[in-house]
Structures are given as structure tokens and as C-alpha cells.
Amino acid sequence: MDSGTLRRAYEEVLAEVDAGGFGVPPDGQFSAEQIVAHLAANDMLMTEATEAVIAGSPFAYYDLESVHRPQVDALVAECGGLDGLAALLRATSQKLCALTERLGPAEQTPVETHLREGFDLIVDEPLPWVRTLDLHARVHLPKHLSQLRLLRD
């Protein structure tokens, strides 16, 4: 995966966030604020994992989809709304993208990976870190981009 793929995926999500006009989510679904908070929190975890890979340290990566909803809600409150969350996501995504550009051969380092994207994707095994980053760019971010689009009034 080239870093351009990841950057373009974030650009699409951030353009959608900037467009605004989101409505109330269906029961049990994330609001636009919760989606952006989830992505920023996930970026922080992926940044930790990427830093560990670069340093040669072991790391396990767990996606935050449903396990940490209270933390996502706390991040929404802390950032004070969509504008603050968008600024946070810009910062976290830029940091993650910059780190991925430094991976080099370490990108093949296996990382214990646990993630779920509904019923479409379930991973509970070590994956080369570059593969997890690729899933993030090609599956995870587009999924949340679609959710944001569905929330538009």
C-alpha cells in the first residue's frame, strides 16, 4: 500500500465532514460526531502500533468499533462538536500517514490484529502491518465515509 492511498481515503472522509449537513442517525448507529471521534481514536491506536513496528516492539491492534463507545462519546464531548473533531481527525490522520511513510521494510512486521467490520470483515490473527493499514484505507475508512453520506439530510 502506498501512503497516497491512505491520504486520499482521509481526504474523502474529511471533505464529507467539512460538507456537514448531517442528520440524526437511526437507532443504534453512530452520529457524524461519533464516527469522526471513532476514526480519530482509531488513528491514535494505529499510530501507537505503527510507532511500535518502527521501533521493533511487539504490539496488538484492536479496532474500537463497538468495544469503546463510552470513550468515543467522551471524545465527542471533549472536542465540543464536529469542527473540533474534524480538527482532531486532521491531526491524527496526518500523523498516521507520516509514520506509514517511515515504515520501509518494517511494514511487513506481523502485528496481532483484531478487527471487525460488521459481518463483511473479521480478522483475529497476526497480519503484516501494511495489510492492516491497507484494510483501513480500503475498507474501514470507506465504510465510515458511506455512513456519513447516509446521515446527510
Buried (B, 14 or more C-beta within 10 A) or exposed (E): BEBEBBBEBBEBBBEBBEEEEBEEBEEEEBBBBBBBBBBBBBBBBBBBBBBBBBEEEEBEBBBBBEEBBEEBBEBBEEBEEBEBBBEBBBEBBEBBBEBBEEBEEBBEBBBBBEBBBEEEEEBEEBBBBBBBBBBBBBBBBBBBBEBBEEBEE
